[in-house]
């Protein structure tokens, strides 16, 4: 599985570990934002391949988060079509003194966290700001591995999971951060066994004033 079982933390790639050395240098000034860029060659193919691999994991992994009653009929997750308009590159503004706070989980538990930094970008004619958090109860090899970016938007609770979606930051060739909403995904508690996971609920401050029609759509709730 791509996320930590039961802890329901953020997924990480090997490239993200390298970001710890760049955090301070990428803080930049208050007027520096993420910018929309054309994705690199092969982006769409890589995205579709990653989605297919995720679906295969959910079908075949013994530790799948799909409810046992749904596994025989599971045919894959639902996604919006790849859209390069949701691909951004630029800095994370790291806080000099990160503020600690408690983030609630879908199970009602309190999880220690901190506001580590923030990003700003324009989407659908709106200026959007998202806080980048660090979960303090994850056994991470370095501080950046505990970072995650949850968000809600105009689709939340209707077409996407009510507690919000998560999106990982990655590293561009020039050392900037990539924020690609096409890789946004549901937390593991969305797939029918919420009692098994303690997934962080997106804080209200990370609600975007627009619809994000990118990434994973809402997984249908089980009934009965």
Buried (B, 14 or more C-beta within 10 A) or exposed (E): BBBBEEBBBBBBEEEBBEBBEBBEEBBEEEEEBBEBBEBEEEBBEEBEEEBEEBBEBBEEEEEBBBBEEBEEEBEEBEBBEBBBEBBBBBBBBBBEEBEEEEBBBBBEEEBEBBBBBBBBBBBBEEEBEBBBBBBBBBEBEBBBBBBBBBBBBBBBEEBBBBBBBBBBBBBEEEEBBBBBBBBBBBBBBBBBBBEBBBBBBBBEEBBBEBBBBBBBBBBEEEEE
